[in-house]
Amino acid sequence: MDGEVIKLYIYDLGTSLQPELIRSVYKNQEDFSKIEYNTPTPEEIPQFTLPVVFNLRSSELQLGNTKIPVRVHVAIYELGTLSIRIRFVLDHASEELLTLLAFGKDAEIFSKQLAEKTKTKAESEISKQVHIEENELMEMYNFYFINDTKERTLKSKNLIAGLLVNEPEAGKMDEDYIKDILSRSISYYNDDAFFVGWEGAVLVDLLKSIDYEMLMAEIANIQLIKQGFFERIISSKAVSLNAKLNLFSDNLNEMLNKIDNTVFGLGEWYLSRIYALFVSVFKLDELRRSVEQDASKISARKSIINEKIVAKRNDTLELIVILLIVLEIVVETAYLLK
């Protein structure tokens, strides 16, 4: 079995980043325009917001008697998110080795340590130019590429289902549940397939072109982080001051607009359908509706506070006018009594 096991560690930096800053973090920048998109389309792929991707020094992982090459990529988005891609390269690997990489402790510990080290280095460079908010917002997502046909791969359908939901004992799962897991998929040709699950995605293809599919996985996870972040803030904190309400509403609207802009123009059929699968699995539309409903409540509260402020201001002005009239009467009376 040839392919890759890619562990995506996606972190939120709590601030937006300018393109010039991003490009200065590392020296080795990967140019996405040079990545060939091998799935044919009737028209050129529309431009959507791409991250800046850096190639870092390669490494290797020893599992038993097997040395597995490891490539490390860092993708930095203007949204203020950092995706560290730990890429294990498979060459004539067995299902047993794939299982060890997917579920084994050695691979997990190796990946976490490498991701944390890489994150620390990237944050150190970025923090020299902008302030980074300390938070624990992150997502870990698995992306698997199997360089084979759909027919041959689905002979191991239990394993594929297990990869999608991070279940090492997939053979014990209910047959109907496995069928349901594998139903969230799309094929461009008869012999390829892209499966999307909550814990992982599996791309099966004879063409060794996976970057755009992996990009869809990253973007969906970024949306999950960002929208979940605002949902938790709105639900847990009652903001009372009008100035704070204005500031929070502006930040929320700005971030939701940037999320939209990240995938704006994603009109190509295949990538749009892949993205739709992630939206469905992660329930991103429902989460966004919840955020927007809560945001509308904040806007309503802001309007009420504004109305109260205006009413109090009018009452104060009326009182000042009355006092001025009284003062004028007192002055006139004092002048007449002289």
C-alpha positions in Angstrom: 0.0 0.0 0.0 1.4 3.4 -1.0 0.1 6.7 0.2 0.4 9.1 3.2 -0.9 9.4 6.8 -1.2 13.1 7.6 -1.9 14.4 11.1 -3.2 18.0 11.0 -2.7 20.0 14.1 -4.7 23.3 13.7 -4.2 26.1 16.2 -5.9 29.5 16.6 -3.6 32.4 17.2 -6.3 34.8 18.3 -5.5 37.5 15.8 -5.6 38.1 12.0 -2.3 38.1 10.1 -1.1 40.2 7.2 0.4 38.4 4.1 3.7 40.1 4.5 4.1 38.9 8.1 3.1 35.4 7.1 5.7 35.2 4.4 8.5 36.3 6.8 8.0 33.4 9.3 10.1 30.9 7.4 12.4 30.9 4.4 11.2 27.9 2.5 7.8 28.8 1.2 5.8 26.5 -1.0 4.0 28.1 -4.0 0.5 26.7 -4.3 0.3 27.9 -7.9 2.9 25.3 -8.8 0.9 22.4 -7.4 -0.8 20.6 -10.2 -4.6 20.0 -9.8 -5.0 16.6 -11.6 -8.8 16.3 -11.5 -10.0 17.8 -14.8 -12.6 20.5 -14.8 -14.6 22.3 -17.5 -13.1 25.6 -16.4 -10.2 26.9 -14.5 -10.4 26.6 -10.7 -11.6 30.0 -9.3 -9.3 31.7 -6.9 -10.0 31.3 -3.2 -8.0 32.3 -0.2 -5.0 30.0 0.0 -2.6 29.7 3.0 1.1 30.2 2.8 2.7 26.8 3.1 6.3 26.2 4.3 8.4 23.1 4.0 10.4 22.3 7.1 13.2 19.9 7.7 12.2 16.2 7.1 12.4 13.6 9.8 11.7 9.9 10.3 9.9 7.6 12.7 11.1 4.2 13.6 8.2 1.7 14.1 9.7 -1.8 14.8 12.0 -2.6 11.9 10.5 0.0 9.6 11.8 3.6 9.1 9.0 5.9 7.9 9.9 9.2 6.2 8.2 12.2 7.8 7.7 15.5 6.1 6.6 18.6 8.0 4.6 21.4 6.4 3.3 24.5 8.1 0.2 26.3 6.6 -0.5 29.8 7.9 -3.9 31.4 7.2 -4.7 35.1 7.2 -7.6 34.2 9.6 -4.9 33.8 12.2 -4.7 30.0 12.2 -1.7 27.7 12.0 -2.0 24.2 10.5 1.0 21.9 11.2 0.9 18.9 8.8 2.9 15.9 10.0 3.1 13.7 6.9 4.1 10.0 7.1 5.0 8.7 3.7 4.0 5.1 3.0 5.8 2.9 0.5 4.5 -0.6 0.0 3.1 -0.5 3.5 0.9 -3.2 5.1 -2.5 -2.6 6.7 -0.8 -3.4 10.0 1.6 -0.5 9.5 -1.2 1.9 8.5 -3.1 0.8 11.7 0.0 1.6 13.8 0.3 5.0 12.3 -3.4 5.7 12.7 -3.9 4.4 16.3 -0.5 3.5 17.8 0.8 5.5 20.8 4.3 5.8 19.3 3.1 7.7 16.3 0.7 9.8 18.4 3.5 10.9 20.8 5.9 11.5 18.0 3.4 13.7 16.1 2.3 15.7 19.2 5.9 16.5 20.2 6.9 17.5 16.7 3.7 19.6 16.2 4.2 21.4 19.6 7.9 22.1 18.8 6.9 23.5 15.4 4.1 25.5 16.8 6.4 27.1 19.4 8.9 28.1 16.8 6.2 29.6 14.5 4.5 31.5 17.3 7.9 32.9 18.4 8.5 34.4 15.0 4.9 35.7 14.6 4.8 37.2 18.1 7.8 39.5 17.2 5.4 41.5 15.0 1.9 41.0 16.4 0.4 40.1 19.8 -0.8 36.5 20.0 -3.7 35.7 22.3 -3.1 32.8 24.7 -5.9 30.2 24.2 -6.4 26.5 24.0 -8.3 26.5 20.7 -7.1 23.7 18.5 -8.3 20.8 16.4 -6.4 17.6 15.5 -7.6 15.9 12.3 -6.4 12.9 10.4 -6.1 12.8 6.6 -5.3 9.6 4.8 -4.2 9.1 1.2 -4.3 5.6 -0.3 -2.8 5.4 -3.7 -5.1 2.7 -5.1 -8.5 2.1 -6.6 -11.8 2.4 -4.7 -12.7 -1.2 -5.5 -9.6 -2.7 -4.0 -9.5 -0.3 -1.0 -13.1 -1.1 0.0 -12.2 -4.7 0.5 -10.9 -3.3 3.8 -14.0 -1.2 4.4 -14.0 -1.9 8.2 -10.5 -0.3 8.4 -11.6 2.7 6.2 -14.6 3.3 8.5 -12.4 3.0 11.6 -10.0 5.6 10.2 -12.9 8.0 9.7 -14.2 7.8 13.3 -10.8 6.9 15.0 -12.0 3.4 16.0 -9.1 0.9 16.2 -11.5 -2.0 16.6 -13.6 -1.3 13.6 -14.2 -5.0 13.0 -16.6 -5.0 16.0 -18.7 -2.1 14.7 -22.3 -2.7 13.5 -22.5 -3.3 9.7 -25.2 -0.6 9.3 -23.1 1.9 11.2 -20.2 1.2 8.9 -22.4 1.6 5.9 -23.6 5.0 7.2 -20.0 6.1 7.9 -18.9 5.3 4.3 -22.0 6.9 2.8 -20.5 10.4 3.3 -18.3 10.2 0.3 -17.9 11.5 -3.3 -16.2 10.2 -6.4 -15.0 12.0 -9.5 -14.1 8.9 -11.5 -15.3 5.4 -11.0 -12.1 4.2 -9.4 -11.5 7.1 -6.9 -13.3 8.2 -3.7 -13.1 10.7 -0.9 -14.6 9.8 2.4 -15.2 12.3 5.2 -15.7 11.6 8.9 -15.7 13.5 12.2 -12.2 12.3 13.1 -10.6 11.8 9.7 -10.9 11.8 5.9 -9.7 9.2 3.4 -8.8 10.0 -0.2 -8.5 7.0 -2.5 -7.0 7.8 -5.9 -4.5 6.6 -8.4 -3.4 10.2 -9.0 -0.9 11.5 -6.4 -2.6 14.8 -6.0 -4.0 15.5 -2.6 -3.2 19.1 -1.6 -6.5 20.7 -2.5 -8.6 18.0 -0.8 -6.4 18.4 2.3 -7.0 22.2 2.1 -10.8 21.6 2.3 -10.2 19.5 5.4 -8.2 22.4 7.0 -10.7 25.1 6.1 -13.6 23.1 7.5 -11.7 22.5 10.8 -10.7 26.2 11.0 -14.4 27.1 10.7 -15.2 24.7 13.4 -12.6 26.3 15.7 -13.6 29.9 14.9 -17.4 29.5 15.1 -17.2 27.3 18.1 -15.1 29.9 19.8 -17.7 32.7 19.3 -20.5 30.3 20.3 -18.8 29.6 23.6 -18.1 33.3 24.3 -21.7 34.3 23.5 -23.2 31.5 25.6 -20.9 32.0 28.7 -20.5 35.7 29.0 -23.3 38.3 29.5 -21.8 41.6 28.1 -23.6 44.6 29.6 -21.7 47.7 28.6 -22.6 49.3 25.3 -19.0 49.9 24.2 -18.2 46.2 24.8 -21.3 45.2 22.9 -20.2 47.3 19.9 -16.7 45.9 20.0 -17.8 42.3 20.3 -20.3 42.6 17.5 -17.7 44.2 15.2 -15.2 41.4 16.0 -17.8 38.7 15.4 -19.0 40.1 12.1 -15.4 40.7 10.9 -14.5 37.1 11.7 -17.6 35.6 10.0 -16.9 37.7 6.9 -13.3 36.4 6.8 -14.5 32.8 7.1 -16.8 33.5 4.1 -13.9 35.0 2.2 -11.7 32.0 2.8 -13.9 29.9 0.5 -15.5 32.6 -1.6 -15.3 31.7 -5.3 -15.0 28.0 -4.6 -17.1 27.3 -7.6 -15.4 24.2 -9.0 -17.8 21.3 -8.7 -15.5 18.7 -7.2 -14.0 20.8 -4.5 -17.3 22.5 -3.7 -18.8 19.0 -3.1 -15.9 18.0 -0.9 -16.3 21.2 1.1 -20.1 20.5 1.4 -19.3 17.0 2.9 -17.2 18.6 5.7 -19.9 21.2 6.3 -22.4 18.4 6.7 -20.3 16.2 8.9 -19.1 19.0 11.2 -22.6 20.6 11.2 -21.0 24.0 10.4 -24.2 25.6 9.0 -26.1 24.7 12.2 -23.3 26.1 14.3 -23.2 29.3 12.3 -26.9 29.8 12.6 -26.6 29.4 16.4 -23.8 32.0 16.5 -25.8 34.4 14.3 -29.0 34.0 16.4 -27.0 34.7 19.6 -25.4 37.6 17.9 -28.8 39.0 16.9 -29.8 38.9 20.6 -26.6 40.9 21.4 -27.6 43.4 18.7 -31.1 43.7 20.2 -29.6 44.2 23.7 -27.3 46.8 22.2 -30.4 48.7 20.7 -32.2 48.6 24.1 -29.2 50.0 25.9 -28.8 52.7 23.2 -32.5 53.6 23.6 -32.1 53.8 27.4 -29.0 56.0 27.0 -30.9 58.3 24.6 -33.8 58.5 26.9 -31.6 59.3 29.9 -29.8 61.9 27.8 -33.2 63.5 26.8 -34.3 63.5 30.5 -31.1 65.2 31.5 -31.4 67.8 28.8 -35.0 68.5 29.9 -33.9 68.9 33.5 -31.1 71.3 32.4 -33.6 73.4 30.4 -35.9 73.6 33.5 -33.0 74.6 35.7 -31.9 77.3 33.2 -35.5 78.7 33.2 -35.6 78.7 37.0 -32.2 80.4 37.1 -33.4 83.0 34.6 -36.5 83.7 36.7 -34.4 84.0 39.8 -32.0 86.5 38.1 -34.9 88.6 36.7 -36.6 88.6 40.1 -33.4 89.7 41.9 -32.9 92.5 39.3 -36.4 93.8 39.8 -36.1 93.8 43.6 -33.0 96.1 43.5 
